Amino acid sequence: MTIYNRLIITSNLLIFSIISLISFSHFNKMNEMQNLTQDSPSSIGERAFWENFRLRDPKTNKMPDNIKQREYEFVSKMPLNGKFDYKSNSIQSLNTWTQRGPAEIGGRTRALAIDVKNESRILAGGVDGGLWISNDAGLTWTQKTLSEQIHSITCIVQDIRKGKENNWYYGTGERIGSRSFGNGVFKSTDNGETWIQLKSTVKGSPSSFDNEFDFTYSIAVNTKAPNTIDEVLVATSDGCIFRTIDGGNSWKNVLGSFGTNSLNTEIAISTDGVYYATMSQEAAGNRISTTKGIFRSIDGINWTNIIPLDFPLKYGRFVIAIDPKNENIVYFFGETPNSGFMTLNNSGDSLWHSFYKYTYISGNGAGSNGTWENRSQNLPIDKVYRRGSLNSQGGYDMFLRVHPDNSNIVFLGATNVYRSNDAFSTPTAQHIGGYCKYGNCDYDYLYPNHHPDMHNMVFLPSNPNIVLTGSDGGVHKTNDILATNVTKKQKEMKQLLVVCKTMLLSIQIKMIIKLGNI
C-alpha cells in the first residue's frame, strides 16, 4: 500500500470519526429536546421555553436582543438579482400556482371586515399571513403588509363615522393557537393601503412577551364619539383594556392590569356608545385573575361588573354579541370548565360552555338593573356524530353574532357554525358549516367549500343574508346564510382567500434568487 493510499484511508477514518462525534452530539441534543417536549408543549410557559431552546444563541444560551426586527432588516436589505421583484405582484400574476396545503393551518383568518363605503372591498388579516385587501368582493387579493412588518394580525376595525372612514386599526399577536407574537397596534389613514405601527404600543422585543400589546383579542371604535376625538379600545392578553382618544398617539389602561390578570379579554361597543368587556377568571399559569367578570361602561373609563350571581366559578374566554335591533340585549358565550353545558370531543374529553342573554334595564346595569337568562342547556350537541357537537377547543375558535335584521337569529362559531332561530331559547340550533360531521365528505371530514375552526363572521350591509366567515382555512362566503341547509348548498359556499405565510415565502424566494443567481 502506498503512502498516498494510507493518507487517504487515514483521512477518511478521521472524517468518519468527526462525523460520528457530531452525529452523536446531535443525537444527544435531539434526545434532550425530545425529553423536553415528549408530550408536546402543553402550556404557554412550556411553549415559550421550547421556542427559546430552539432559537437561543448556543454561545450565550440567550435569545439575541431584538432578533425579530434584525431578521426583518436583514431580509429587507438582501440584494436581488434577475428579473423577479418580491415587492411586485409579478409572482402572483404568473397563474402557475396550485394550492397544496397545509390543509389545516395554511390560512387562519381572525381579522375580517367589509369597507362601509364599498361593499366590494374586503379586508382580511391572517395570524401568519399579514393584511390582505380585495376590491372585487374576493375574486382577487393584494397583500398590504410590508415584509419587514409584523404579519400576525388578530383583529381589525374601521372608524365608520362620516369623514373618518379611511381610518382603520388592527391588533397583532395570537396567544391561543400558533402563538405568533405581535408587536403593537397598526393604523391606516388611507383606507388600508398603507399601515404604520403606532409607537405608543411598541416596546421591548417582538420575540418575547414583554409588551401589553404583544397579544390582542379584539379592537373597537366608539362610533358615537364626536368627530373631534378618535376613541379606540383594545382588549389585550394578560388582562388589560386600553383606551385612546387621540387615534393611538397615547393610551390609558382603563380596566385590569398587565401581568397578573385575565388570560382572555374581549371588548365591544354599541352604536349608542355603551361599552361591554369580558375578563376571564383564568389567568396565565392556571392562576386566578385579580380582575375578572363581565363589565359595562357608558364612558369607557368607569366600569361596573354586571356578572350574575349564578355565574360559573371558573371561566375562560367569553365573546360578546350586541343585538343591532335592540342594543339593550347582549349575548355572551364562553368556556366554563365543569359548569354549564357539557359536550364531548372525538377523544371523549368533556367540554363545557355557557350561553347567557343579558337585558339592560336601568342605571349601571348591575343587580336588579339588568336581567340574565342562562340558556346554556340549549347549546348544540350531536349524540351520534361528535364532530357535530359544540367544541371551542379551549376558547381557541369562538364568535357570536346576531342577524342585523332579525333579533331571534343568533350565530355561534366554534369548530362549526351554528344558527339558532330563537336565540338559543330552545335546543334547536342547526349545524350550518365547519366540519362535515357525517364523515362522507372530502379529506378529514371537511366540506368541499367550507372549513372548520371558526373565528369571525361579517354580514354584507346591503344584504345581511350574504355572509363572510374567517376560519383556519381563510375567508369563505355564502349567498344565503338563512338557507334550510347551508352546508348542502355547496355552490354558494365559496373560498375567497387562503392566507399564506408570506414572510417565510418572501425569504425563501429571495434566498433562491440570491443563491441561484436567477
C-alpha positions as CSV (number, residue, x, y, z in Angstrom):
1,M,0.0,0.0,0.0
2,T,1.4,3.4,-1.0
3,I,1.8,6.3,1.4
4,Y,-0.7,8.1,-0.7
5,N,-3.3,5.4,-0.2
6,R,-2.6,5.2,3.5
7,L,-3.1,9.0,3.8
8,I,-6.4,8.7,2.0
9,I,-7.6,5.9,4.4
10,T,-6.4,7.8,7.4
11,S,-8.2,11.0,6.2
12,N,-11.4,9.1,5.6
13,L,-11.2,7.5,9.1
14,L,-10.6,10.9,10.6
15,I,-13.6,12.4,8.8
16,F,-15.8,9.5,9.7
17,S,-14.8,9.9,13.4
18,I,-15.6,13.6,13.3
19,I,-19.0,13.0,11.6
20,S,-19.7,10.2,14.2
21,L,-18.9,12.6,17.0
22,I,-21.0,15.3,15.6
23,S,-23.9,12.9,15.0
24,F,-23.6,11.5,18.5
25,S,-23.7,15.0,19.9
26,H,-26.6,16.0,17.7
27,F,-28.4,12.8,18.7
28,N,-27.9,13.6,22.4
29,K,-29.2,17.1,21.8
30,M,-32.2,15.8,20.0
31,N,-32.9,13.4,22.9
32,E,-32.6,16.3,25.3
33,M,-35.0,18.3,23.2
34,Q,-37.4,15.3,22.9
35,N,-37.3,14.8,26.6
36,L,-38.3,18.5,27.0
37,T,-41.2,18.1,24.6
38,Q,-42.1,14.4,24.7
39,D,-45.7,15.3,25.4
40,S,-45.5,18.4,23.2
41,P,-45.7,21.9,24.8
42,S,-49.0,21.7,26.7
43,S,-49.0,25.2,28.2
44,I,-48.0,28.7,27.3
45,G,-45.0,28.6,29.6
46,E,-43.8,25.3,28.2
47,R,-44.2,26.6,24.7
48,A,-42.2,29.7,25.4
49,F,-39.4,27.5,26.9
50,W,-39.5,25.2,23.9
51,E,-39.2,28.1,21.5
52,N,-36.4,29.7,23.4
53,F,-34.5,26.3,23.5
54,R,-34.8,26.1,19.7
55,L,-33.8,29.7,18.9
56,R,-31.4,30.8,21.5
57,D,-27.7,31.6,20.8
58,P,-25.8,28.4,21.8
59,K,-22.8,30.5,23.0
60,T,-24.8,32.6,25.4
61,N,-27.9,30.4,25.9
62,K,-30.0,33.6,25.4
63,M,-32.2,35.0,22.7
64,P,-30.3,37.7,20.8
65,D,-31.7,41.2,21.5
66,N,-34.3,42.4,19.0
67,I,-33.8,39.3,16.9
68,K,-37.2,39.6,15.1
69,Q,-36.5,43.1,14.0
70,R,-33.0,42.2,13.0
71,E,-34.4,39.4,10.8
72,Y,-36.7,41.7,9.1
73,E,-34.0,44.3,8.5
74,F,-31.6,41.6,7.2
75,V,-34.2,40.3,4.7
76,S,-35.2,43.8,3.5
77,K,-31.5,44.6,2.6
78,M,-30.7,41.4,0.7
79,P,-29.7,42.1,-2.9
80,L,-32.0,40.9,-5.7
81,N,-30.6,39.6,-9.0
82,G,-32.5,39.0,-12.1
83,K,-36.0,40.0,-13.2
84,F,-38.0,39.0,-10.1
85,D,-39.0,41.7,-7.6
86,Y,-40.6,40.3,-4.5
87,K,-42.4,43.6,-3.8
88,S,-44.3,43.5,-7.0
89,N,-47.3,41.3,-7.9
90,S,-45.3,39.6,-10.7
91,I,-45.1,36.3,-8.8
92,Q,-48.8,36.3,-8.0
93,S,-49.7,37.1,-11.7
94,L,-47.9,34.0,-13.0
95,N,-51.0,31.9,-12.6
96,T,-48.9,28.8,-12.2
97,W,-49.7,28.1,-8.5
98,T,-51.9,25.4,-7.2
99,Q,-52.9,25.2,-3.6
100,R,-51.2,22.2,-2.0
101,G,-51.8,22.8,1.7
102,P,-51.2,22.6,4.5
103,A,-54.9,21.7,4.7
104,E,-55.4,22.6,8.4
105,I,-53.1,25.6,9.2
106,G,-52.4,27.4,6.0
107,G,-54.8,30.3,6.2
108,R,-56.1,31.1,9.7
109,T,-58.0,34.4,9.4
110,R,-59.1,36.1,12.6
111,A,-59.4,39.7,11.4
112,L,-62.2,40.3,8.8
113,A,-64.1,43.4,7.8
114,I,-66.1,45.0,4.9
115,D,-65.5,48.6,4.0
116,V,-68.5,50.7,4.9
117,K,-68.1,52.8,1.8
118,N,-67.6,50.0,-0.6
119,E,-69.1,46.5,-0.1
120,S,-66.8,45.0,-2.7
121,R,-63.8,46.0,-0.6
122,I,-62.9,43.3,1.9
123,L,-60.0,43.5,4.4
124,A,-58.7,40.2,5.9
125,G,-55.8,39.6,8.3
126,G,-54.1,36.3,8.9
127,V,-52.3,35.3,12.1
128,D,-49.2,34.5,9.9
129,G,-50.0,36.0,6.6
130,G,-50.5,39.7,7.1
131,L,-53.2,42.1,5.9
132,W,-54.9,41.5,2.5
133,I,-57.4,43.6,0.6
134,S,-59.8,42.6,-2.1
135,N,-61.5,45.3,-4.2
136,D,-63.7,42.9,-6.2
137,A,-65.6,41.1,-3.5
138,G,-62.9,38.5,-3.0
139,L,-62.1,37.5,-6.6
140,T,-58.5,38.8,-6.3
141,W,-56.4,39.9,-3.3
142,T,-53.4,42.1,-2.7
143,Q,-51.2,42.0,0.3
144,K,-50.7,45.3,2.1
145,T,-48.3,44.2,4.9
146,L,-44.7,45.0,4.2
147,S,-42.2,42.2,4.6
148,E,-40.5,44.0,7.5
149,Q,-43.7,44.4,9.4
150,I,-45.4,42.0,11.8
151,H,-47.6,39.5,10.0
152,S,-49.6,38.2,12.9
153,I,-53.0,40.0,12.7
154,T,-55.8,39.1,15.0
155,C,-58.4,41.8,14.9
156,I,-59.4,44.8,12.7
157,V,-61.8,47.7,12.9
158,Q,-62.9,50.7,10.7
159,D,-63.9,54.1,12.0
160,I,-67.3,54.3,10.2
161,R,-68.1,57.9,11.2
162,K,-68.7,60.2,8.3
163,G,-65.4,61.7,7.2
164,K,-63.4,59.2,9.3
165,E,-63.9,56.1,7.1
166,N,-60.4,56.0,5.8
167,N,-59.1,55.3,9.4
168,W,-58.5,51.6,10.2
169,Y,-56.8,49.9,13.1
170,Y,-55.6,46.3,13.5
171,G,-54.2,44.4,16.5
172,T,-51.4,41.8,16.4
173,G,-50.4,38.6,18.2
174,E,-52.3,35.4,18.6
175,R,-51.8,33.8,22.0
176,I,-54.1,30.9,21.6
177,G,-53.3,28.8,18.6
178,S,-50.0,29.3,16.8
179,R,-48.8,31.7,19.4
180,S,-47.5,34.1,16.8
181,F,-46.1,37.1,18.7
182,G,-47.4,40.5,17.8
183,N,-45.9,43.9,18.4
184,G,-48.4,46.6,18.9
185,V,-51.4,48.2,17.1
186,F,-51.2,49.4,13.5
187,K,-53.1,52.2,11.9
188,S,-54.1,53.2,8.3
189,T,-55.4,56.6,7.3
190,D,-55.7,55.9,3.6
191,N,-58.4,53.2,3.8
192,G,-56.0,50.3,4.3
193,E,-53.5,50.9,1.6
194,T,-50.6,51.6,3.9
195,W,-50.1,50.9,7.6
196,I,-47.9,52.4,10.3
197,Q,-47.1,50.9,13.6
198,L,-48.3,53.1,16.5
199,K,-45.2,53.8,18.5
200,S,-47.2,54.2,21.7
201,T,-47.9,50.4,21.5
202,V,-44.4,49.2,20.9
203,K,-41.7,48.4,23.4
204,G,-39.4,45.5,24.3
205,S,-38.6,42.7,21.8
206,P,-41.1,41.3,19.3
207,S,-39.8,37.8,20.0
208,S,-40.8,37.8,23.7
209,F,-43.9,38.6,25.7
210,D,-42.8,41.9,27.3
211,N,-45.4,44.3,26.0
212,E,-49.1,44.7,26.9
213,F,-49.8,44.9,23.1
214,D,-48.0,41.7,22.1
215,F,-51.2,39.7,22.1
216,T,-54.6,41.4,21.2
217,Y,-58.0,39.7,21.1
218,S,-60.4,42.4,19.9
219,I,-60.4,46.1,19.0
220,A,-63.4,48.5,18.8
221,V,-64.0,52.1,17.8
222,N,-66.6,54.3,19.6
223,T,-68.7,55.5,16.6
224,K,-70.8,57.6,18.9
225,A,-67.8,59.8,19.8
226,P,-67.7,63.3,18.5
227,N,-65.6,63.9,15.4
228,T,-63.1,65.9,17.5
229,I,-61.8,62.7,19.1
230,D,-60.8,59.3,17.8
231,E,-61.6,56.8,20.5
232,V,-60.4,53.2,20.2
233,L,-60.4,50.4,22.8
234,V,-58.2,47.3,22.6
235,A,-58.6,44.1,24.6
236,T,-55.2,42.5,25.3
237,S,-54.0,39.3,26.9
238,D,-52.9,39.2,30.5
239,G,-55.8,41.3,31.5
240,C,-55.8,44.8,30.1
241,I,-58.4,47.0,28.3
242,F,-56.7,50.1,26.8
243,R,-58.3,53.3,25.6
244,T,-57.1,56.1,23.3
245,I,-58.9,59.3,22.4
246,D,-56.3,60.6,20.0
247,G,-56.2,57.9,17.4
248,G,-53.5,55.9,19.1
249,N,-50.9,58.5,19.9
250,S,-51.3,57.7,23.6
251,W,-53.2,55.0,25.6
252,K,-54.6,54.6,29.1
253,N,-55.2,51.3,30.8
254,V,-58.9,51.6,31.9
255,L,-59.6,48.1,33.1
256,G,-57.4,45.4,34.6
257,S,-53.6,45.4,34.6
258,F,-50.8,43.7,32.8
259,G,-49.0,40.7,34.2
260,T,-51.3,39.0,36.7
261,N,-54.8,39.3,35.1
262,S,-57.1,37.6,32.7
263,L,-55.7,35.3,30.0
264,N,-58.6,36.2,27.7
265,T,-60.3,39.6,27.3
266,E,-62.9,41.0,24.8
267,I,-64.3,44.4,24.1
268,A,-67.4,45.5,22.2
269,I,-69.1,49.0,21.8
270,S,-72.7,49.5,20.8
271,T,-73.6,52.2,18.2
272,D,-75.1,54.1,21.2
273,G,-71.7,54.3,22.8
274,V,-72.2,51.7,25.6
275,Y,-69.1,49.5,26.3
276,Y,-69.0,45.8,27.3
277,A,-65.9,43.9,28.3
278,T,-65.2,40.3,29.4
279,M,-62.3,39.4,31.6
280,S,-61.6,35.7,32.1
281,Q,-61.3,34.2,35.6
282,E,-58.4,32.2,34.3
283,A,-55.0,33.9,34.3
284,A,-51.8,32.6,32.9
285,G,-50.2,29.6,34.7
286,N,-53.6,28.4,35.9
287,R,-53.8,31.3,38.3
288,I,-56.9,33.3,39.2
289,S,-57.2,36.8,37.8
290,T,-57.5,39.7,40.2
291,T,-59.8,41.5,37.8
292,K,-62.5,39.2,36.3
293,G,-66.1,39.2,35.2
294,I,-68.4,40.9,32.7
295,F,-68.3,44.7,32.7
296,R,-70.4,47.6,31.4
297,S,-69.5,51.2,31.0
298,I,-71.0,54.4,29.5
299,D,-67.8,56.3,29.2
300,G,-65.1,53.7,28.6
301,I,-63.3,54.8,31.8
302,N,-65.6,53.8,34.7
303,W,-66.7,50.1,34.7
304,T,-69.3,48.2,36.5
305,N,-69.1,44.4,37.0
306,I,-72.6,43.1,36.0
307,I,-71.8,39.4,36.3
308,P,-74.8,37.5,37.6
309,L,-74.8,35.7,41.0
310,D,-75.2,32.2,39.4
311,F,-72.3,32.6,37.0
312,P,-69.8,29.7,36.9
313,L,-66.9,30.0,39.3
314,K,-64.4,29.1,36.6
315,Y,-64.5,30.6,33.1
316,G,-62.1,31.3,30.3
317,R,-62.7,33.2,27.2
318,F,-66.1,34.8,26.7
319,V,-67.2,36.5,23.4
320,I,-69.9,39.2,23.1
321,A,-72.7,40.0,20.7
322,I,-74.9,43.1,20.9
323,D,-78.3,42.9,19.2
324,P,-78.3,45.5,16.4
325,K,-82.1,45.9,16.6
326,N,-82.2,46.3,20.4
327,E,-78.9,47.2,21.9
328,N,-80.2,46.7,25.4
329,I,-79.9,43.0,24.7
330,V,-76.4,41.4,24.8
331,Y,-75.4,37.8,24.4
332,F,-72.4,36.2,26.0
333,F,-70.9,32.8,25.0
334,G,-67.8,31.3,26.7
335,E,-65.8,28.4,28.0
336,T,-66.8,27.4,31.6
337,P,-64.9,24.3,32.8
338,N,-67.1,21.8,34.7
339,S,-70.1,24.2,34.6
340,G,-72.8,25.0,32.1
341,F,-73.4,22.6,29.2
342,M,-71.2,19.5,28.5
343,T,-70.3,18.0,25.1
344,L,-67.7,15.5,24.1
345,N,-64.9,15.8,21.5
346,N,-63.7,12.9,19.3
347,S,-61.3,11.7,22.0
348,G,-64.2,11.5,24.6
349,D,-63.0,14.5,26.6
350,S,-65.7,16.6,28.3
351,L,-66.1,20.1,27.1
352,W,-68.0,22.8,29.0
353,H,-69.6,26.0,27.7
354,S,-72.2,28.6,28.8
355,F,-74.5,30.9,26.9
356,Y,-76.3,33.9,28.5
357,K,-78.8,36.5,27.4
358,Y,-78.5,39.9,29.2
359,T,-81.1,42.6,29.1
360,Y,-80.2,46.1,30.4
361,I,-83.0,47.8,32.3
362,S,-81.6,50.9,34.0
363,G,-78.9,52.5,36.0
364,N,-75.5,50.9,35.9
365,G,-77.0,47.6,34.6
366,A,-75.9,45.5,37.6
367,G,-78.1,43.6,40.0
368,S,-81.8,44.4,39.5
369,N,-80.8,46.9,36.9
370,G,-80.3,44.1,34.4
371,T,-81.7,40.6,33.9
372,W,-79.9,37.4,32.9
373,E,-81.2,34.3,31.2
374,N,-79.0,31.2,31.3
375,R,-79.6,29.4,28.0
376,S,-76.6,27.1,28.2
377,Q,-78.7,23.9,28.1
378,N,-79.8,24.8,24.6
379,L,-76.3,24.8,23.1
380,P,-75.7,22.3,20.2
381,I,-74.9,18.7,20.8
382,D,-74.9,15.7,18.4
383,K,-75.1,12.4,20.3
384,V,-74.3,10.3,17.2
385,Y,-71.6,12.3,15.5
386,R,-69.3,14.1,17.9
387,R,-67.9,16.4,15.2
388,G,-71.3,18.0,15.1
389,S,-71.3,18.9,18.8
390,L,-70.1,22.2,20.2
391,N,-66.3,22.4,20.7
392,S,-64.4,25.7,21.0
393,Q,-61.1,23.9,21.6
394,G,-60.5,25.7,24.9
395,G,-61.7,29.1,23.6
396,Y,-59.4,29.0,20.6
397,D,-62.2,29.3,18.0
398,M,-65.2,31.4,19.1
399,F,-67.5,34.0,17.7
400,L,-71.1,35.2,18.4
401,R,-73.3,37.3,16.1
402,V,-76.9,38.5,15.9
403,H,-78.5,38.8,12.5
404,P,-78.8,42.5,11.7
405,D,-82.4,42.2,10.5
406,N,-83.8,39.6,12.9
407,S,-83.0,39.6,16.7
408,N,-84.1,36.0,17.0
409,I,-81.4,34.6,14.7
410,V,-78.1,34.1,16.5
411,F,-75.0,32.6,15.1
412,L,-72.4,30.8,17.2
413,G,-69.0,29.8,15.9
414,A,-66.6,27.2,17.3
415,T,-65.2,24.3,15.3
416,N,-68.5,24.5,13.5
417,V,-71.0,27.3,12.7
418,Y,-74.5,27.0,14.3
419,R,-77.6,29.0,13.7
420,S,-80.4,29.4,16.2
421,N,-83.7,30.8,15.0
422,D,-84.9,31.6,18.6
423,A,-81.6,32.9,20.2
424,F,-81.0,29.6,21.8
425,S,-84.1,29.7,23.9
426,T,-84.7,26.1,22.8
427,P,-82.2,23.3,21.8
428,T,-83.0,23.6,18.0
429,A,-79.9,25.2,16.7
430,Q,-78.7,24.0,13.2
431,H,-75.2,23.0,12.2
432,I,-74.6,25.0,9.1
433,G,-70.8,25.0,8.5
434,G,-67.4,23.8,9.6
435,Y,-66.8,20.0,9.9
436,C,-68.7,17.6,7.8
437,K,-69.9,15.7,10.8
438,Y,-71.1,12.6,9.0
439,G,-67.7,11.7,7.6
440,N,-69.0,11.3,4.0
441,C,-67.4,14.5,2.6
442,D,-63.8,15.1,1.4
443,Y,-60.5,14.8,3.2
444,D,-60.6,14.9,7.0
445,Y,-64.4,15.4,7.2
446,L,-64.2,18.9,5.6
447,Y,-67.0,20.3,3.5
448,P,-65.6,20.9,-0.1
449,N,-66.4,24.7,0.2
450,H,-66.0,25.4,3.9
451,H,-63.6,24.9,6.7
452,P,-63.8,24.2,10.4
453,D,-62.4,26.3,13.3
454,M,-64.3,29.5,13.1
455,H,-63.0,32.9,14.2
456,N,-65.1,35.6,12.6
457,M,-68.3,36.4,10.7
458,V,-69.4,39.6,8.9
459,F,-72.6,40.5,7.1
460,L,-72.9,42.3,3.8
461,P,-74.6,45.7,4.8
462,S,-76.9,45.8,1.8
463,N,-78.0,42.1,2.2
464,P,-77.1,40.6,5.6
465,N,-78.0,37.1,4.3
466,I,-74.8,37.3,2.3
467,V,-72.1,36.4,4.9
468,L,-68.3,36.0,5.1
469,T,-66.6,33.8,7.6
470,G,-63.0,33.8,8.8
471,S,-61.6,30.4,9.8
472,D,-58.4,28.3,9.8
473,G,-59.0,27.9,6.1
474,G,-59.2,31.6,5.2
475,V,-62.2,33.5,4.1
476,H,-65.4,31.9,2.8
477,K,-68.7,33.3,1.5
478,T,-72.3,32.1,1.4
479,N,-75.0,33.9,-0.5
480,D,-77.8,32.6,1.8
481,I,-76.9,32.2,5.5
482,L,-80.6,31.5,6.2
483,A,-80.9,28.6,3.8
484,T,-82.6,25.4,5.1
485,N,-79.3,23.6,4.9
486,V,-76.4,26.0,4.2
487,T,-73.8,23.2,4.2
488,K,-75.5,21.3,1.4
489,K,-75.7,24.4,-0.8
490,Q,-72.0,24.0,-1.5
491,K,-72.0,26.1,-4.7
492,E,-72.8,29.1,-2.5
493,M,-70.0,28.4,0.0
494,K,-67.0,29.8,-1.9
495,Q,-63.5,30.0,-0.6
496,L,-62.2,33.6,-1.2
497,L,-58.8,33.6,0.4
498,V,-56.2,31.3,1.7
499,V,-53.7,33.4,3.6
500,C,-50.1,32.1,3.1
501,K,-47.2,32.5,5.4
502,T,-45.9,35.2,3.1
503,M,-43.0,36.4,5.2
504,L,-41.4,32.9,5.0
505,L,-42.2,32.7,1.3
506,S,-40.6,36.1,0.6
507,I,-37.4,35.0,2.5
508,Q,-37.3,31.7,0.5
509,I,-37.8,33.4,-2.8
510,K,-35.0,35.9,-2.1
511,M,-32.7,33.2,-1.0
512,I,-33.4,31.2,-4.2
513,I,-32.7,34.4,-6.3
514,K,-29.5,35.2,-4.4
515,L,-28.1,31.7,-4.2
516,G,-29.2,30.6,-7.7
517,N,-28.4,34.0,-9.3
518,I,-31.6,33.9,-11.5
